[in-house]
Amino acid sequence: MAIDFTLTPEQRQLRESAQDFAHKVLAEVGPATRHLSSPEERWKATRPIYEQTVAEGWLRRILPAPAGGEGQGMVDFALIAEEFIAVDVNVSLTLFAVTLGLTPLMTAGSPEQLEEHFGRFLEPSGAPLAAFAFSEPGGSANYDAPTPAEGVRTTAEPDGDEWVVNGSKKWVSSAGGWDGTGPDLLAVVCRTSVDAPPDEALSVILVPGPVEGLTVDTSLDLLGHRAHQTPVITLRDVRVPRGNILGAPGAGRQIVAGSFLPTAALVGVFALAKMRAAFEFALDFAKRERRGGAVPIIDHQAVGYALADAKSAMEAVRYLSWKACHALDTQSPAAAELALHAKIFGSETAVRVITDLMRVVGIDSYSHENPLAEILQDALVYPLFDGGNLGVRRRQLHAILSDPAYDPSSTYLDATP
């Protein structure tokens, strides 16, 4: 029987190394940033920790081996992500967002484009950033809708040997860069024709930093992920060579769809990590706190049941997310559906479970004296980002299920080619 969730010795070592690094280094993010008043101050304060993360090889470990990194696939990535996010979401998301920013290049870039733009991210030094500039002010759920819908509003017009890019982007991790001149590489989703249908008009263009013509309009003050940068940026007459387009004009729709599938599976892992952090705190609390009673509160059935339900939910999310990651690694035809299920189920389960665990702790969980309030604030974004769950259900999952060739058994039978 092919079902086996046993980690290899190498994966166990990877998980232990990630856990050790997270507790020794990433645990310092909160103390270094919580007292700072503005989002930009908090973001910039994370740079030394991010630099240490890169220097110790963690960026190389999550970049895939075929591209020159050391990553052995999405399952290994999931092991790292769970350990990192359980301790800190801020520097962790900055690190993981680099892979999203580079995914269009890795999947659609030519050998020449890879050679020109990818190498800087393999060096174990500095604080390299890559960003995928997809979302726009006003929302991007219908980014590929035909006229009369607006769809993507950022444009790139040819001018001799260059593209001239104009538009605004929002909710793009690290898009402002460390100094307001953008990341080392910005993959911009744009419209290269204002008249053509989406399959011909949408493109992805690489914009290397520093970006002349990029301005940071505002740094969003987020409910959670308080030390992670997601600014509103404007691109005004940004010029790049014509050769910086990925694939051909009109390839953007396929590039966007492919770029967000791996992150969907990882959102399930992120949600699991925050549930785990909440569970471990609540379990310890229940074992040591009497709350004025005669016995620790874990001896009460209601508390025991709540903890048991939380652990059941965590295990379900973990194995669904691992299966989605494995499907992506093996290029299973069911990978897209499994990744979307992992995102939706994991993210929504996390919000419910963390709220239930706060009830175990009681009113003290509503204060930042313990970590549960911050954990909930961080987890609330997971049903919303990388495509809100309502839109994911309506568009991606609905399209899969309504396909005349859809086979419901493909997600649990061996459909690997």
Secondary structure, 3 states (H helix, E strand, C coil): CCCCCCCCHHHHHHHHHHHHHHHHCHHHHHHHHCCCCCHHHHHHHCHHHHHHHHHCCHHHHHCEHHHCCCECCHHHHHHHHHHHHHHCCHHHHHHHHHHHHHHHHHHHCCHHHHHHHCHHHCCCCCCCCEEEECCCCCCCCCCCCCCCCCCCCCEEEEECCEEEEEEEEECCCCCCCCCCCCCCEEEEEEECCCCCCHHHHEEEEEEECCCCCEEEEEECCCCCCCCCCCEEEEEEEEEEEHHHECCCCCCHHHHHHHHHHHHHHHHHHHHHHHHHHHHHHHHHHHHHCCCCCCCCHHHCHHHHHHHHHHHHHHHHHHHHHHHHHHHHHCCCCCHHHHHHHHHHHHHHHHHHHHHHHHHHHCHHHHCCCCCHHHHHHHHCCCCCCCCCHHHHHHHHHHHHHHCCCCCHHHHCCCCCC
